[in-house]
């Protein structure tokens, strides 16, 4: 990944340099003139324009996305510079691994990053208006970045119509029932720190408010929590095995037979086919949404099986499109300082692709979380409650 960044960085700088030399051709001969002539010729250049291209690029790497857009509004030269697709492709590759959440509205198109780079001989000024429009339709890395970046994604979200605002106000006046969510996934069982236990013993973050009276045969009633000391919600935990089997498999690093699903062979593409067990199907009919706990520790997870199991759960619900899916991309403990390019977790954007979430019709969100500190969990719960119609 570091080698890929370095290669793209060099291509961006070369593209900037060619464009700058053609935009300011008179600057190329400044070294042959006297100091007085240089000062006279450079008087119509801005100070930032006169800097070497490498320095300009370095400055832009320290600017926020909003500052870069403001820089592009100063003149035609900087407008072309900051709209270079290669520049925003570089920013995407650099910053995406550090985003803490992504959802169905802000997920960037990762297939664009697999496309080959433009020719080194093609510079920014070669783009005519029509060609520029076509290129932006095919590889608008700038829009993809601004849509997914947590600091500026809010302005890209669709605004709610006026009637939805009225509906939300009326819903706020009517007391809502306690929403219920089914929680499952390998992150509940494979991590060294149990996320479920931490949730049950963290009254400062999520106080336990008891167990509801509604029972589901073979599952129980789940545990109710209190969000922001006023919003009750219930979580039903679905384990694939009993506690003794989970502990043995975790210590011996072995795979276990998942009792939540029945394996039905493979499809024409070679992917596994699963059918939820009868008690799981009953839960899916009763709950208002799902929490999938993914194991985000490096080199963990079976993408094909996870994709099939998530889709099996969603497909067994009649009106599944109305039920949101929260993915807690979880690791055991807060990551320590790492060096040498070592990864401490799977980035949430790549977790979404691993689980095949962009192909789902449901609304979904991937939130980075830490089991020990419960970091990120409240942000995910807040999104889940909002998606269920709860006024936060």
C-alpha positions in Angstrom: 0.0 0.0 0.0 2.8 2.4 0.8 4.5 1.7 -2.5 1.1 2.4 -4.2 0.8 5.7 -2.5 4.4 6.7 -3.4 3.8 5.8 -7.1 0.5 7.8 -7.2 2.2 10.7 -5.4 4.9 10.9 -8.1 2.3 10.8 -10.9 0.3 13.6 -9.3 3.5 15.8 -8.9 4.5 15.1 -12.5 1.0 16.0 -13.7 1.1 19.3 -11.7 4.5 20.1 -13.0 3.6 19.7 -16.7 0.5 21.8 -16.2 2.3 24.5 -14.3 5.0 24.8 -17.0 2.4 25.2 -19.7 0.2 27.5 -17.7 3.2 29.8 -16.8 5.6 29.3 -19.8 7.4 32.5 -19.1 8.6 31.2 -15.7 10.8 28.6 -17.4 13.2 31.3 -18.6 13.4 33.2 -15.3 16.7 31.6 -14.5 18.3 33.4 -17.5 17.2 36.9 -16.5 18.6 39.2 -13.9 17.2 39.5 -10.4 15.5 42.8 -11.3 13.8 41.3 -14.4 12.7 38.3 -12.3 11.1 40.5 -9.8 9.3 42.5 -12.5 8.2 39.4 -14.3 7.1 37.6 -11.1 5.0 40.6 -9.9 1.9 39.3 -11.6 2.2 35.8 -10.0 0.8 35.1 -6.5 3.2 34.0 -3.9 1.7 30.5 -3.8 1.9 30.3 -7.6 5.7 30.9 -7.6 6.4 28.0 -5.2 7.8 24.7 -6.6 5.2 22.2 -7.5 6.4 19.8 -4.9 5.8 22.4 -2.2 2.3 23.1 -3.6 1.4 19.5 -3.4 2.9 19.2 0.1 0.8 22.2 1.3 -2.4 20.6 -0.1 -1.8 17.4 1.7 -2.0 19.4 5.0 -5.2 21.2 4.1 -8.7 20.0 4.9 -11.1 19.1 2.0 -13.0 22.4 2.6 -9.8 24.4 2.4 -8.7 22.7 -0.8 -12.1 23.5 -2.4 -11.8 27.1 -1.3 -8.3 27.3 -2.8 -9.8 26.1 -6.1 -12.2 29.0 -6.1 -9.5 31.6 -6.2 -8.6 31.4 -9.9 -8.7 29.1 -13.0 -5.2 27.8 -12.4 -6.0 26.5 -8.9 -9.4 25.3 -10.0 -7.8 23.0 -12.5 -5.2 21.9 -9.9 -7.5 21.0 -7.1 -9.9 19.2 -9.5 -7.3 16.8 -10.8 -8.7 13.3 -10.4 -5.3 11.9 -9.5 -5.1 14.3 -6.6 -8.3 13.0 -5.0 -7.5 9.4 -5.9 -4.4 9.9 -3.8 -6.4 11.4 -0.9 -8.9 8.5 -1.1 -6.1 5.9 -0.8 -4.5 7.9 2.0 -7.5 8.7 4.2 -10.0 5.9 3.7 -8.3 3.5 6.1 -8.7 6.1 8.8 -12.4 6.7 8.5 -14.2 5.4 11.5 -17.6 4.8 9.8 -19.3 4.4 6.5 -22.9 3.8 5.4 -25.1 3.0 2.4 -25.3 6.7 1.5 -21.6 7.6 1.8 -19.8 4.5 0.6 -17.3 5.4 -2.1 -17.0 3.3 -5.3 -13.9 1.3 -4.6 -13.9 -0.1 -8.2 -12.7 3.3 -9.3 -9.5 2.8 -7.3 -8.8 -0.4 -9.2 -8.9 1.4 -12.6 -5.5 2.0 -14.2 -3.9 5.5 -13.9 -4.1 7.9 -16.7 -1.2 8.2 -19.1 1.8 10.1 -17.7 1.8 12.1 -20.9 -1.7 13.4 -20.3 -1.6 16.7 -18.3 -4.4 18.7 -16.7 -4.6 21.3 -19.5 -5.2 18.7 -22.1 -8.8 18.2 -20.8 -11.3 20.1 -22.9 -14.7 21.0 -21.4 -16.5 18.1 -22.9 -13.6 15.6 -22.1 -13.5 16.9 -18.5 -17.2 16.3 -18.1 -16.9 12.8 -19.4 -13.9 12.1 -17.2 -15.7 13.3 -14.1 -18.6 11.1 -14.8 -16.3 8.1 -15.0 -13.7 8.9 -12.3 -15.0 11.7 -10.0 -12.7 10.9 -7.1 -13.3 14.3 -5.7 -17.1 13.6 -5.2 -16.4 10.1 -3.9 -14.0 11.6 -1.3 -16.3 14.4 -0.2 -19.2 12.0 0.0 -17.4 9.6 2.3 -15.1 11.8 4.4 -16.6 12.1 7.9 -15.8 15.8 8.2 -17.8 16.8 5.1 -20.2 14.0 4.3 -23.2 15.7 6.0 -23.6 18.2 3.2 -23.8 15.3 0.7 -26.6 13.5 2.5 -30.1 14.0 0.9 -32.2 16.6 2.6 -35.5 15.4 4.1 -38.7 16.7 2.4 -41.0 19.0 4.5 -43.6 16.2 4.9 -41.0 14.0 6.6 -40.2 16.7 9.1 -43.9 16.9 10.0 -44.1 13.1 10.2 -41.1 13.0 12.5 -42.7 15.6 14.8 -45.9 13.6 15.0 -44.0 10.4 15.7 -42.2 12.3 18.5 -45.6 13.1 20.2 -46.6 9.4 20.1 -44.7 7.2 22.6 -42.8 4.6 20.5 -42.5 0.9 21.5 -39.1 -0.4 22.6 -37.2 -1.5 19.4 -35.6 -4.9 19.4 -32.4 -5.9 17.6 -30.9 -9.3 16.9 -27.1 -9.3 17.4 -24.9 -12.0 15.8 -21.6 -12.5 14.1 -18.1 -14.0 14.7 -16.9 -10.9 16.5 -19.1 -11.9 19.5 -17.3 -15.2 19.8 -13.7 -14.9 18.4 -12.4 -11.8 20.2 -10.4 -12.0 23.5 -12.7 -9.5 25.1 -16.4 -10.3 25.0 -18.4 -7.4 23.6 -21.7 -8.7 25.1 -20.2 -8.8 28.7 -18.8 -5.3 28.3 -22.2 -4.1 27.3 -23.8 -5.7 30.3 -21.2 -4.2 32.7 -20.9 -0.7 31.5 -23.6 1.3 33.3 -21.8 4.6 32.7 -22.3 4.1 28.9 -25.3 1.9 28.5 -27.3 1.3 31.7 -29.2 -2.1 31.7 -32.9 -1.4 32.2 -34.1 -4.9 32.7 -35.6 -7.6 30.5 -38.9 -7.3 28.6 -41.8 -9.6 29.1 -42.0 -10.6 25.4 -40.4 -14.0 25.0 -39.2 -15.7 21.9 -39.3 -19.5 22.2 -35.8 -20.9 22.3 -34.1 -17.5 22.4 -35.5 -15.7 25.5 -36.3 -12.0 25.9 -32.9 -10.4 25.5 -31.6 -7.5 27.5 -32.9 -3.9 27.5 -30.6 -0.9 27.6 -31.1 2.8 28.1 -29.6 5.1 25.5 -29.0 8.7 26.7 -30.9 7.8 29.8 -34.3 8.0 28.0 -34.4 5.7 24.9 -35.0 2.0 25.7 -34.0 -0.6 23.2 -33.5 -4.4 23.4 -30.7 -6.7 22.1 -31.2 -10.4 21.5 -27.9 -12.1 21.3 -27.7 -15.1 18.9 -24.6 -17.3 19.6 -23.6 -20.0 17.1 -22.7 -22.4 19.9 -22.8 -22.7 23.7 -20.2 -21.1 25.9 -18.0 -24.1 26.5 -17.7 -24.8 22.7 -16.9 -21.1 22.0 -14.2 -20.9 24.6 -12.6 -24.1 23.4 -12.6 -23.0 19.8 -11.2 -19.6 20.7 -8.3 -21.0 22.7 -7.4 -23.7 20.1 -8.0 -21.3 17.1 -10.4 -23.8 15.5 -13.6 -23.3 13.5 -16.8 -24.5 15.0 -20.1 -25.7 13.5 -22.5 -22.7 13.4 -25.8 -23.8 14.8 -27.6 -20.6 13.7 -27.5 -21.7 10.0 -28.0 -24.9 8.0 -25.5 -25.3 5.2 -27.2 -26.0 1.9 -24.3 -26.5 -0.4 -22.9 -24.0 -2.9 -24.5 -21.9 -5.7 -23.4 -21.7 -9.3 -20.7 -19.2 -8.4 -19.2 -21.5 -5.7 -20.5 -19.4 -2.8 -21.9 -21.2 0.2 -25.7 -21.2 0.7 -27.1 -21.0 4.2 -30.6 -21.2 5.6 -31.3 -19.7 9.1 -32.4 -22.2 11.7 -36.1 -22.1 12.6 -35.6 -20.2 15.9 -33.4 -17.7 14.0 -36.1 -17.2 11.4 -38.6 -16.5 14.3 -36.3 -13.9 15.7 -35.9 -12.2 12.3 -39.6 -11.8 12.1 -39.9 -10.2 15.5 -37.0 -7.7 15.6 -36.7 -4.2 14.2 -33.2 -4.5 12.9 -29.9 -6.3 13.1 -26.4 -5.9 14.6 -23.7 -7.8 13.0 -20.4 -8.0 15.0 -17.6 -8.5 12.6 -14.0 -9.5 13.6 -11.9 -6.6 12.3 -8.6 -7.9 13.6 -6.0 -8.4 10.8 -6.4 -11.4 8.6 -9.6 -12.6 10.3 -13.0 -13.4 8.9 -14.3 -15.5 6.1 -15.8 -13.1 3.6 -17.8 -15.6 1.5 -19.5 -17.3 4.5 -20.2 -13.9 6.2 -21.8 -12.5 3.1 -24.0 -15.6 2.7 -25.1 -15.6 6.3 -26.0 -11.9 6.4 -28.0 -12.2 3.2 -29.7 -15.4 4.6 -30.9 -13.5 7.6 -32.2 -10.5 5.6 -33.9 -12.7 3.0 -35.9 -14.7 5.5 -37.7 -11.5 6.6 -40.8 -10.5 4.6 -40.3 -6.8 4.9 -36.5 -6.8 5.3 -35.9 -3.5 3.5 -37.4 -1.7 6.5 -35.0 -3.3 8.9 -31.6 -1.6 9.2 -28.3 -3.4 9.6 -25.5 -2.1 11.9 -22.1 -3.7 11.5 -19.8 -3.2 14.4 -16.3 -3.7 12.9 -14.8 -4.8 16.2 -11.3 -5.4 17.7 -10.6 -6.5 21.2 -8.5 -3.6 22.6 -7.4 -0.1 21.6 -4.6 -0.4 19.0 -1.1 0.4 20.2 1.3 2.5 18.1 2.3 0.4 15.1 5.3 0.9 12.8 6.4 -0.4 9.5 3.0 -0.1 7.9 1.5 -2.9 10.2 -2.3 -2.9 10.3 -4.2 -2.9 13.5 -7.6 -3.4 12.0 -9.5 -3.8 8.8 -10.7 -0.3 7.7 -14.5 0.1 7.8 -14.7 0.8 4.0 -12.9 -2.4 3.2 -15.1 -4.3 5.8 -18.2 -3.1 3.9 -16.8 -4.5 0.7 -15.8 -7.7 2.4 -19.3 -8.3 3.6 -20.9 -7.3 0.3 -22.9 -4.5 1.9 -23.0 -2.2 -1.2 -25.1 -4.8 -3.0 -27.7 -4.8 -0.3 -31.0 -3.0 -0.6 -31.3 -2.4 3.1 -29.9 0.7 4.8 -26.6 -0.2 6.6 -23.7 1.3 8.4 -20.3 0.0 9.4 -18.9 1.5 12.6 -15.4 0.9 14.0 -15.7 -0.4 17.6 -13.4 -1.6 20.4 -14.8 -4.3 22.7 -12.8 -3.4 25.8 -13.6 0.3 25.8 -16.8 0.1 23.8 -15.4 2.9 21.6 -17.7 3.6 18.6 -20.5 1.4 19.9 -22.7 4.4 21.0 -22.3 6.0 17.6 -23.5 2.9 15.9 -26.5 2.5 18.3 -27.5 6.1 17.7 -27.6 5.5 13.9 -29.5 2.3 14.5 -32.1 4.0 16.6 -32.5 6.9 14.2 -33.0 4.4 11.3 -35.7 2.7 13.3 -37.6 6.0 13.7 -36.5 6.9 17.2 -36.2 10.6 17.7 -32.7 11.1 19.2 
